[in-house]
């Protein structure tokens, strides 16, 4: 795994240190251990985890400047992309948000093992926690949670004006972008910028959809998830 990560970071033109590798290894070992007793990820094994989880998430740092940013990972699951971002950029202020208490317990223990005592792990639905922490983040990220029109309503309210929401998507997200155009406009976003990238060591391409927030999100959003899903903007 170490060589896979080292080569991948070199391809991404990102620095790679022994400390980073140590943390990725701790993360991998605990993820593997806990995945045997709870459903955290379908991707297993050192090489696949290194490429399809760790390098996929780390690639965002080659596409956008995360240094010193306040970041919230919405629907983080097993910690992707938030924890790899924190390993690469330890100076970010990270909040991990997931509605499943068992996953959040896993994340809290993972952060303890990684020495990240400044990561906030919150068990709540995104739409329910917005009144408490909405509008306070530089960057919101989300990976493989929902279609973009739904994600925008769940994520853009967390970002302050001038901040961005970054959605990790597949290689061709043209249909989702068209589908989400109204939601982006209503929720205060600018026209998306799409950056495609290759996961090092694979023939897999993904897209990072970067949406800058240019206007305040109207107070009535986000709605309850049932309404969002039934009637997306």
Protein Blocks (a to p, Z undefined) as FASTA:
>chain_A
ZZmmmmmmmmnopacdfklmmmmmmmmmmmmmmmmmocfbfcgcjklmmmmmmmmmmmmm
mmbcfehpacddehklnopaklmmmmmmmmbccddddfbfklmmmmmmmmmmnopakbcc
ddddfklmmmmmgoiafbdcdehkbcfklmmmmmmmmpcghiacdddddfblmlmmmmmm
mmmmmnopacddddddddehiabdcdddddddfbdcdfkbccdfklmmmmgZZ
